Amino acid sequence: MFSRLIVRYASRKRFSLPSVNFKYAETEVQNEEEKRLPPVYPFEEDRQERRGVKSRFKKEKSNGKSNKESLGILASRNLIGEKQVSNKLSKNMKFEGKYKSFNTSVKRKTGAGFEPEGELIFGIHPVFHALQAQRRKFNHLYYKAGLEDKNVKIREILKLAGDNHLQVEAVNLSQLTKIIGEDRVHQGICCDVSPLPFEKLEVDLSNTSDEESCKLWLYMDRIQDPMNFGAILRSAYFMGVDKVITSKENSCRLTGIVSKASAGAAEMLPVYQVDDLRGFLQELVNQEWNLVCAAPQSTSSVSLSTYMPNGNTVIAVGNEGYGITPELRDLFKTTIAIQPGRVLQTGMDSLNVSVATAVILHDMTSKISALNTKNNAKR
């Protein structure tokens, strides 16, 4: 019916035919001479009034009229919401609470051009443990406004920040995302802090052989992925590794991503570096330490389940792609490998370095603990 109506109407217009009553039409088709009425917009008058009042508001503002008075006019006419008025009026109002230097507005530049004084750590646990450990200098704390009402940990962080006289600012979610970045899982909080340095290892190795309990140290050789670096630190902290050492060259720094991946363990567990790594490892060999490196299964490797340490031990895990540095490989007399649970396809014959390290540390810490128990019983 609709197509028939269109065709007949087009034909009549082309050949100047008279008006025709259609079978299904309620009324006759209007003549061409009849002018079509303009469309009716029910809110047009309100829109025009809104424009007029806002333009007057701008003129009044440029003429020096009070913002409060002009905003009151707009609010009284329901042309802007009360929330907008409140936000505009309280833009620069400071919060007089128990948190010192607390300001509800972001005074510093946000967005793509935001540059922290130091570096950003983000996430509830990294920020909380950083404030507890006090190994960094704290410049500024940002968190999502209203989150303290829903999260106990956020309230604890704000209390720690107040105790340390740290400047705290509550911002909305979009501002926080601009500060941290869209690809960060920030959990509604971040902190501008100084970089976390590596510690310099200064230990008298000649006395380690005389200690009653055996030690387990972890050496990370050129681990470059911050997610792997952080996950390894989390496992080392959980398993009770005595010291974590990393290479000076081609190694990941202790960044905010590392801290987030470690769930804050990087803030509490010192990571050491040595100037002469080969000389340091050679000294460990001279002091009868067990130097063990992890590698994929091969004919020269020993199964992790069968290896038994007999004293102080250093476990070395290597780069994600190349393993242990060839210049250091000869110092590690034992190579251990994790036995797979099935026949593996080519290209799937190894674990991620952080996962492999967690498995190895779990096995080695239990064996070292059993060895210490046995030695203490003999005494």
GULUM-415258 format. One record per atom (N, C-alpha, C): residue in three letters; y, z, x. Coordinates in steps of 0.02 Angstrom, whole numbers, plus 50000, padded with zeros to 5 digits. Each point is the difference from the previous one (the first is absolute). Layout:
<rs>
ALAYZX ...
</rs>
This chain:
<rs>
MET499405000050042 MET500605000049958 MET500635000050044 PHE499985003950052 PHE500585000650044 PHE500164993550035 SER499464996750026 SER500104993650034 SER500254994649953 ARG499755000149936 ARG500224995249951 ARG500745001049984 LEU500225006349997 LEU500705001549987 LEU500444997350055 ILE499795001050063 ILE500404997650057 ILE500054992550001 VAL499444996549987 VAL500004992650001 VAL500454997249946 ARG499955002749940 ARG500414997549945 ARG500745001350012 TYR500165005950026 TYR500705001550014 TYR500284995350053 ALA499604998650053 ALA500224995450053 ALA500094993049972 SER499564997849957 SER500044993249971 SER500634999349958 ARG500145005149959 ARG500584999749956 ARG500644999750040 LYS500025003850056 LYS500605000050042 LYS500104993350035 ARG499444996850020 ARG500054993650036 ARG500224994449954 PHE499744999949939 PHE500144994449954 PHE500485001849944 SER500345005750004 SER500495002149949 SER499715000149930 LEU499415003149994 LEU499675000549934 LEU500285005949961 PRO499974999749934 PRO500255005749960 PRO499555006150007 SER500265005649978 SER499625006350003 SER499394999549956 VAL499465003250022 VAL499364999749965 VAL499755007149990 ASN499735001349940 ASN499685006449986 ASN499274999750023 PHE499805004550048 PHE499315000150024 PHE499575004349955 LYS499374998550001 LYS499535003449956 LYS499985007550013 TYR500025001950065 TYR499925007050018 TYR500665003450016 ALA500554996649990 ALA500655003050015 ALA500265003849941 GLU500345005650012 GLU500285004049946 GLU500674997149979 THR500384997250046 THR500654997249984 THR500074993150032 GLU500504996349978 GLU500124993550030 GLU500265000750071 VAL499874994850040 VAL500264999950068 VAL500754999149996 GLN500365003750042 GLN500734999649997 GLN500244993350026 ASN500584997849973 ASN500304993850022 ASN500265000750072 GLU500044994250032 GLU500235000150070 GLU500715002550006 GLU500404998749946 GLU500705001750004 GLU500125007549999 GLU499495003849975 GLU500095007249995 GLU499975003050071 LYS500495003950015 LYS500045003050067 LYS499545006050006 ARG499675000350056 ARG499555005750012 ARG500405006250018 LEU499805005749973 LEU500345006350014 LEU499825002450070 PRO500465003150035 PRO499845002750067 PRO499505005849994 PRO499605001250052 PRO499515005549997 PRO500355006749997 VAL499675004649965 VAL500295006649990 VAL499655005050047 TYR500395003550041 TYR499745005250045 TYR500235006849972 PRO499535003949977 PRO500205006349966 PRO500375004950044 PHE499904999650068 PHE500325005050044 PHE500584996950039 GLU500234994249977 GLU500534996650037 GLU500645004050002 GLU500175003149942 GLU500625003949997 GLU499975006050047 ASP499425003450002 ASP499935005750045 ASP500054997850073 ARG499714994250013 ARG500014997550069 ARG500714998450023 GLN500384996949955 GLN500694998350016 GLN500415006350010 GLU499885005049957 GLU500375006350007 GLU499835003550065 ARG499364999850018 ARG499785003150063 ARG500354996850060 ARG500034993349998 ARG500344996450054 ARG500735002050004 GLY500325000249943 GLY500715001649998 GLY500145007050027 VAL499605004949979 VAL500115006950021 VAL499865000850075 LYS499474996650024 LYS499845000750071 LYS500534996750044 SER500274994449976 SER500534996850038 SER500625004450002 ARG500155003449943 ARG500565004749999 ARG499885005950047 PHE499365002150002 PHE499825005650045 PHE500134998150073 LYS499844993850018 LYS500124997750069 LYS500744999850015 LYS500404997649951 LYS500734999850011 LYS500285007050008 GLU499765004749957 GLU500245006950003 GLU499825003150067 LYS499394998250024 LYS499795002850064 LYS500444997550057 SER500154993449997 SER500434997150052 SER500715002749997 ASN500215002249940 ASN500675002849991 ASN500035007450018 GLY499435002850019 GLY500005007050022 GLY499845004949945 LYS499754997749944 LYS499835004649946 LYS499375003950018 SER499955006249977 SER499455004450017 SER499334996949980 ASN499515000350045 ASN499334997649985 ASN499685004049943 LYS500125006550001 LYS499705004349948 LYS500264998149931 GLU500654998749996 GLU500304998249936 GLU499734993349975 SER499974995150044 SER499764993449981 SER499275000049981 LEU499605003650039 LEU499295000549984 LEU499895003649934 GLY500435004949987 GLY499955003449936 GLY500134995449941 ILE500484995350008 ILE500144995149947 ILE499394995749988 LEU499694997650054 LEU499424995749993 LEU499425003649967 ALA499905006350021 ALA499445003849971 ALA500125001549926 SER500635001549982 SER500155001649931 SER499884994049954 ARG500064994050028 ARG499884994049959 ARG499284997550006 ASN499585004150034 ASN499294998450007 ASN499894993350036 LEU500464998350046 LEU499934993750035 LEU499625000950066 ILE499975006150026 ILE499555001650056 ILE499675006649984 GLY499415001150028 GLY499635006049983 GLY500275006250034 GLU499815005849974 GLU500215006350029 GLU499735000850071 LYS499394997350011 LYS499695000750066 LYS500414996350053 GLN500254993949982 GLN500404996350047 GLN500655003750016 VAL500305003049949 VAL500615003950011 VAL499865005850046 SER499445003449987 SER499835005850041 SER499884998050072 ASN499654994250010 ASN499864997750068 ASN500654998350037 LYS500474996749964 LYS500634997950032 LYS500435006150017 LEU500015004949955 LEU500435005850011 LEU499725004650054 SER499325000250007 SER499705004750047 SER499764996650063 LYS500264994050014 LYS499764996150056 LYS500085003750066 ASN500555003450009 ASN500135003450063 ASN499985007649994 MET499685002549947 MET499975007249991 MET499435002950040 LYS500125005450036 LYS499495003150042 LYS499635005449960 PHE499365000750018 PHE499595004949967 PHE500075006750035 GLU500205004949963 GLU500105006750030 GLU499385004249989 GLY499464998350032 GLY499375003649992 GLY499815003650064 LYS499355001550005 LYS499785003750059 LYS499874995450059 TYR499964993349988 TYR499914995350055 TYR500684998150027 LYS500115001150063 LYS500654998950030 LYS500124992650010 SER500634997949995 SER500214993150010 SER499624995349953 PHE499865002349940 PHE499634996049951 PHE500494995749961 ASN499904993550002 ASN500454995349965 ASN499594995249959 THR500194999149937 THR499604995749956 THR500154992650011 SER500484998250039 SER500154993050014 SER499824998350071 VAL499794993850012 VAL499834997850067 VAL500634997850035 LYS500215003850050 LYS500614998350035 LYS499894994650052 ARG499394999850027 ARG499864995250052 ARG499804993349969 LYS500034994850041 LYS499864993249976 LYS499264999349984 THR499854997349941 THR499324998849980 THR499904992549993 GLY499374998149989 GLY499854992949992 GLY499734997150064 ALA500024993450006 ALA499714996750058 ALA500355002050065 GLY500645002049996 GLY500385001750060 GLY499955007450019 PHE499585003949966 PHE499945007250015 PHE499695001050069 GLU500325004050041 GLU499755001550066 GLU500005007550010 PRO499415003050008 PRO499975007350011 PRO500255001750069 GLU500195006350008 GLU500225002350066 GLU499415000050049 GLY499425001849976 GLY499405000050042 GLY499494995149972 GLU499475002649970 GLU499514995949965 GLU499795003749936 LEU499684996449954 LEU499825002849935 LEU499275002049999 ILE499875006149977 ILE499325001949982 ILE500005000849924 PHE499454998249969 PHE499995000049926 PHE499325002549976 GLY500005002449939 GLY499405002949972 GLY500045007650000 ILE499695003149952 ILE500055007349991 ILE499725003750060 HIS499384998450021 HIS499695003850055 HIS500334998850067 PRO500184993950019 PRO500354999250064 PRO500665003950004 VAL500404999749946 VAL500645003550000 VAL499895007650002 PHE499525002349960 PHE499865007249996 PHE499775002750068 HIS499524996650031 HIS499735002450064 HIS500514999250056 ALA500424994949996 ALA500534999250051 ALA500485005949997 LEU500185002249940 LEU500455005749993 LEU499665006450024 GLN499355000549989 GLN499635005950023 GLN499945000250076 ALA499834994250030 ALA499874999850072 ALA500635000550042 GLN500574997549974 GLN500645000450035 GLN499974996750070 ARG499674994250003 ARG499974996350063 ARG500514994350002 ARG500374999149946 ARG500504994849995 ARG500685003049985 LYS500524995850009 LYS500675001749977 LYS500094996749932 PHE500255003849950 PHE500074997549932 PHE500724998349985 ASN500114993849975 ASN500674997749986 ASN500175000149925 HIS499534997749958 HIS500164999149929 HIS499354999749961 LEU500005002949941 LEU499424999849955 LEU500204996749935 TYR499614995049978 TYR500124996649936 TYR499385001149956 TYR500125001249936 TYR499435000549954 TYR500224997649931 LYS499504998249960 LYS500134997549933 LYS500245005749955 ALA500574998949969 ALA500305005249958 ALA499535001849942 GLY499915006549988 GLY499585002449946 GLY499285001250020 LEU499814997850060 LEU499305000750021 LEU499835007350014 GLU500505004050017 GLU499875007050014 GLU499765003949939 ASP500154997449940 ASP499785003349939 ASP499264998849985 LYS499714994950032 LYS499314998149985 LYS499525001450057 ASN500255000950060 ASN499565000550059 ASN500155006450039 VAL499505004250007 VAL500095006350036 VAL500144998850074 LYS499674995050029 LYS500084998650071 LYS500714997750015 ILE500314996249955 ILE500694998050010 ILE500465006150001 ARG499865004849956 ARG500405006250000 ARG499925003850066 GLU499395000050027 GLU499895003350064 GLU500394996550056 ILE500004993349998 ILE500374996150050 ILE500745001549995 LEU500275000249939 LEU500715001449991 LEU500185007050024 LYS499545004749991 LYS500125006950024 LYS500025000050077 LEU499524996550031 LEU500004999650073 LEU500634996550025 ALA500214994849965 ALA500614996450020 ALA500615004649994 GLY500035004149948 GLY500555004749992 GLY500005005350055 ASP499405002450018 ASP499955005050053 ASP500224997350068 ASN499914993350009 ASN500194996950063 ASN500694996749997 HIS500375001449946 HIS500684997349991 HIS500024992450006 LEU499504996849972 LEU499944992750002 LEU500384997049941 GLN500374994650013 GLN500374996649946 GLN499514996449955 VAL500045001449936 VAL499534997449950 VAL500384996049948 GLU499734994349980 GLU500324995949948 GLU499484997749950 ALA500165000849936 ALA499574997549946 ALA500254993149980 VAL499564995250000 VAL500174993149983 VAL499524997449947 ASN500194994349969 ASN499534997149952 ASN499474995950036 LEU499514997749963 LEU499424996650030 LEU500194993650035 SER500464996149970 SER500194993650031 SER500365001150066 GLN500435005250003 GLN500345001550063 GLN499505002250054 LEU499515004149980 LEU499505002450047 LEU499584994250027 THR499834995349956 THR499614994250021 THR500404995750048 LYS500654999449989 LYS500424996150046 LYS500055003450068 ILE500025006650001 ILE500045003750063 ILE499354999250040 ILE499435000849967 ILE499365000150035 ILE499714993050007 GLY500064995949948 GLY499684993449999 GLY499514999649943 GLU499934994049973 GLU499564999149942 GLU499265000650016 ASP499824999050063 ASP499305000150019 ASP499765006850025 ARG500385005249987 ARG499815006750022 ARG499815004449941 VAL499445003550007 VAL499795004949948 VAL500325006650019 HIS500605001249972 HIS500405005750023 HIS499925006349959 GLN499694999649941 GLN499885005949957 GLN500655003549979 GLY500554996450004 GLY500635002849976 GLY500405004050050 ILE499834999650064 ILE500365004050049 ILE499974996850069 CYS500545000650038 CYS500014997850070 CYS500505004150039 CYS499954999650066 CYS500435004150042 CYS500204995950062 ASP500645000250015 ASP500274996850060 ASP499945005050058 VAL499584998350049 VAL499845004850054 VAL500044996550067 SER499985004050052 SER499974997350068 SER499294997650015 PRO499914995350046 PRO499334997750017 PRO499575005750028 LEU499364999649986 LEU499535005150025 LEU499734997750068 PRO500145003650053 PRO499794997750066 PRO499275001850015 PHE499714996450048 PHE499355001950027 PHE500105005750048 GLU499505004350005 GLU500025005650046 GLU499724997950068 LYS500265003050053 LYS499734998750067 LYS499455005050014 LEU499414997350017 LEU499425004350011 LEU500045003250069 GLU500055006550000 GLU500015003850062 GLU499485005549995 VAL499434998950030 VAL499455004749996 VAL499655000350067 ASP499805006050020 ASP499635000950062 ASP499264998749987 LEU499774994250019 LEU499314998049985 LEU499495004050040 SER500225003050054 SER499525003950040 SER499755006249964 ASN500385002349950 ASN499815006149964 ASN499604998549937 THR499974993749980 THR499664998549937 THR499255001150003 SER499714999150059 SER499275000950007 SER499805007449995 ASP500485004550012 ASP499855007149998 ASP500105003149931 GLU500264996249953 GLU500125002749934 GLU499345001049963 GLU500005004949956 GLU499385001849965 GLU499784994749950 SER500464997049964 SER499824995049950 SER500134993050025 CYS499574995449979 CYS500084992950018 CYS500544996849958 LYS500364995350029 LYS500564996849966 LYS499804992949979 LEU500334997749947 LEU499924993149978 LEU500694996949996 TRP500124995050042 TRP500644996450000 TRP499884992949975 LEU500524997149973 LEU499974993149974 LEU500524995850036 TYR499784994450027 TYR500464995350032 TYR500034993549959 MET500614998149979 MET500104993849962 MET500304994850047 ASP499634994750013 ASP500204994950048 ASP500304994049964 ARG500674999350004 ARG500364994349973 ARG499894998849925 ILE499985005449961 ILE499974999349927 ILE500694998049976 GLN500064994249967 GLN500654997249984 GLN500175000249925 ASP499505000349958 ASP500125000149927 ASP500215007149980 PRO500605000949972 PRO500225006849982 PRO499575003349947 MET499704996049955 MET499555002949950 MET499375002850033 ASN499724996350047 ASN499415002550037 ASN500195006150042 PHE500574999650033 PHE500235005550043 PHE500075006449958 GLY500324999549942 GLY500095005849958 GLY499355002749972 ALA499554995449979 ALA499365002249972 ALA499585003650053 ILE500034997650063 ILE499635003350054 ILE500285007050013 LEU500665000749999 LEU500305006650009 LEU499805004849945 ARG499954997449939 ARG499805004349944 ARG499285002550010 SER499564995450022 SER499305002050012 SER499955004950058 ALA500394998850054 ALA499985004450058 ALA500245007049982 TYR500525000449959 TYR500255006649979 TYR499485003649957 PHE499694996349954 PHE499525003049954 PHE499375002350036 MET499784996050049 MET499385001650035 MET500095005350054 GLY500615001650017 GLY500125005250050 GLY499994997750072 VAL500204993750012 VAL500044997550068 VAL500525004050039 ASP499845001850062 ASP500445004350039 ASP500634996550024 LYS499944993850023 LYS500584996250024 LYS499914992649983 VAL500574996749983 VAL500004992949988 VAL500464996850051 ILE499744995050035 ILE500374996550053 ILE500034992649982 THR500554996850016 THR500064992849988 THR500304996650061 SER499894993550003 SER500264996150057 SER500754999149994 LYS500344999250057 LYS500724999050000 LYS500194992949981 GLU499594995250019 GLU500164993049989 GLU499604997349940 ASN500344995649962 ASN499684996549944 ASN499695004849949 SER500355005449987 SER499765005049952 SER500525001149946 CYS499775001749941 CYS500455001249944 CYS500425006350011 ARG500624999849977 ARG500425006050002 ARG499855004549940 LEU500275006150003 LEU499905004849945 LEU500544998849947 THR499924994749961 THR500504997949951 THR499885003549933 GLY500444998449952 GLY499915002749933 GLY499374997549966 ILE499804993850015 ILE499374997349972 ILE499415003850028 VAL500015001650064 VAL499465004050030 VAL499965006849967 SER500585003149990 SER500015006649968 SER499734999749929 LYS500184994749963 LYS499754999349931 LYS499254998850000 ALA499754995650045 ALA499284998650003 ALA499605006250021 SER500315004550037 SER499665006150022 SER500085005749950 ALA500354998749944 ALA500145005149950 ALA500365006050030 GLY500424998850051 GLY500395005350031 GLY499675003250061 ALA499384997950016 ALA499675003050058 ALA500364998350065 ALA500324994250003 ALA500384998050059 ALA500575004850014 GLU500255003549950 GLU500545004850009 GLU499765006450032 MET499365001649993 MET499745006450024 MET499574999450062 LEU499684994150010 LEU499544999250056 LEU500354996450058 PRO500105003250057 PRO500334996750056 PRO499574994250026 VAL500334994650018 VAL499664994250031 VAL500284999450071 TYR499554999850049 TYR500205000350070 TYR499954993150033 GLN500404999250052 GLN499974994250044 GLN500005002550073 VAL499694996150044 VAL500005001650071 VAL500274994050039 ASP500325001450056 ASP500314994750040 ASP499474995650034 ASP499525003250033 ASP499474996450035 ASP499355001149963 LEU499854995649952 LEU499425001049957 LEU499354999550038 ARG499944994950043 ARG499384999350037 ARG499885005950047 GLY500535002350033 GLY499925005950043 GLY499815006249960 PHE500285000649940 PHE499855005749957 PHE499274999949979 LEU499754994149979 LEU499304999549979 LEU499535001150058 GLN500194997650060 GLN499595001150059 GLN499955007450017 GLU500555003649991 GLU499995007250011 GLU499535003549951 LEU499984997649938 LEU499535002849951 LEU499284998850021 VAL499874994150027 VAL499324998550026 VAL499835004850057 ASN500485001350044 ASN499885004550057 ASN499865007149976 GLN500285001949943 GLN499905006749972 GLN499405000349953 GLU499584994850004 GLU499364999649963 GLU500094999849924 TRP500534996849979 TRP500084998649928 TRP499564994149980 ASN499794999949938 ASN499644994349972 ASN500514995049974 LEU500034994150029 LEU500454994749976 LEU499594995049960 VAL500114999749936 VAL499604996049953 VAL500464995249963 CYS499834993749997 CYS500404995249962 CYS499594997249942 ALA500344998249947 ALA499674997249941 ALA500064992450001 ALA499464996649981 ALA499994992749999 ALA499494997749949 PRO500034993749979 PRO499494997449956 PRO499315000450031 GLN499485000049960 GLN499325000750024 GLN499814994450048 SER499705001950056 SER499774995250050 SER499405002950036 THR499734996150046 THR499415002350037 THR500165005850047 SER500645000550021 SER500195005350048 SER500265006349965 SER500074999849935 SER500285005749964 SER499465005049979 VAL500225006149991 VAL499565005449977 VAL500185001549927 SER499505001349960 SER500125001749930 SER500385006649995 LEU500495000249957 LEU500395006149990 LEU499565005949979 SER499514998649960 SER499575005449974 SER499575003250054 THR499844996350053 THR499575002650054 THR500395002850059 TYR500654998450005 TYR500385002450058 TYR500165007449992 MET499895003850055 MET500145007249999 MET500465001750059 PRO500615002449986 PRO500465002050054 PRO499765006450032 ASN500145000950066 ASN499795006150035 ASN500585003950028 GLY500614998449978 GLY500595003450026 GLY500644997149971 ASN500555001050035 ASN500644997249977 ASN499944992449993 THR500294997349946 THR499894992949984 THR500654996749979 VAL500094993850024 VAL500554995849978 VAL499704993949964 ILE500204999049938 ILE499784994249962 ILE500574994950002 ALA499854993850019 ALA500514994750003 ALA499854994749947 VAL500514998349962 VAL499954994549952 VAL500524994850020 GLY499814993649995 GLY500414994750027 GLY500384996049948 ASN500374995150025 ASN500414995649960 ASN499604996749944 GLU500354998549944 GLU499674997149941 GLU499644993550015 GLY500264996150048 GLY499704993550013 GLY499614999650065 TYR500225003850052 TYR499724999150067 TYR499625006050027 GLY500045005649966 GLY499645005850023 GLY500355003550059 ILE499615003350042 ILE500275003750057 ILE500254995250053 THR500565002050032 THR500284996050054 THR499484999050055 PRO499904993750022 PRO499494998750052 PRO500115004150064 GLU500635001450017 GLU500145003850062 GLU499765007249996 LEU499885002549938 LEU499785006949992 LEU499265000549981 ARG499714994449984 ARG499325000049972 ARG499495003050048 ASP500094998950065 ASP499515002450048 ASP499995007650006 LEU500545003449977 LEU500025007350003 LEU499585003349946 PHE499874996249947 PHE499615002849944 PHE499264998250010 LYS499625004950022 LYS499304998850018 LYS499554999249939 THR500235002649943 THR499584999749940 THR500374996249945 THR499644995649967 THR500274996349943 THR499585001749939 ILE500335002449948 ILE499645001849938 ILE500164995149945 ALA499544999149954 ALA500094995449944 ALA499725003249937 ILE500304998449944 ILE499775002549935 ILE499464995349974 GLN499435002849982 GLN499454995949975 GLN500144997849928 PRO499944993549986 PRO500114997849931 PRO499405001649955 GLY500124999749936 GLY499475001649952 GLY499634993949974 ARG500164994150026 ARG499674993849979 ARG500094994750053 VAL499674994449991 VAL500104994350045 VAL500684996949982 LEU500434999350052 LEU500694997949987 LEU500094992650012 GLN500444997149960 GLN500184993050009 GLN500504999350058 THR500014994250030 THR500484998750055 THR500715000649974 GLY500425003750038 GLY500695001249979 GLY500095006349960 MET499445003149979 MET500025006349963 MET499605005350036 ASP500004999750067 ASP499575004350040 ASP500375006050030 SER500585001749974 SER500385005750026 SER500405003149944 LEU500255006150014 LEU500425003749953 LEU500734999650022 ASN500455001349953 ASN500705000950018 ASN500055005850048 VAL500464999650049 VAL500045004950053 VAL500135007149973 SER500415000549948 SER500145006749973 SER499395002949964 VAL499624995849966 VAL499395002349966 VAL499475001950052 ALA499914995750051 ALA499515001550052 ALA500185006550037 THR500645001050013 THR500215006250034 THR499845006249958 ALA500124999649935 ALA499855005749956 ALA499255001750001 VAL499574994949999 VAL499285001150001 VAL499805003250067 ILE500264997350055 ILE499835002550067 ILE500245007250009 LEU500615001449979 LEU500285006850008 LEU499615005149959 HIS499794998049940 HIS499605004649958 HIS499355001850035 ASP499674995050030 ASP499375001350035 ASP500115004150063 MET500514998250039 MET500115003250065 MET500255007249993 THR500435001249951 THR500255006949992 THR499445004749979 SER499534997749960 SER499445004349981 SER499555001450059 LYS499914995050044 LYS499585001050059 LYS500345004550051 ILE500654999250010 ILE500385004450046 ILE499995007149974 SER500085000849935 SER499985006749970 SER499325003350010 ALA499474996249991 ALA499325002750011 ALA499905001850073 LEU500284995950046 LEU499945001450071 LEU500375006450018 ASN500595001049973 ASN500385006150013 ASN499645006149973 THR499704999449942 THR499615005649971 THR499415001850045 LYS499674994950026 LYS499425001050044 LYS500225003350065 ASN500554997750029 ASN500255002950063 ASN500225007249992 ASN500315001549943 ASN500235006949987 ASN499425004749991 ALA499454997549972 ALA499415004249990 ALA499685001850066 LYS500044995550050 LYS499725001450066 LYS500395005350037 ARG500665000249985 ARG500415005050034 ARG499885006949972 
</rs>
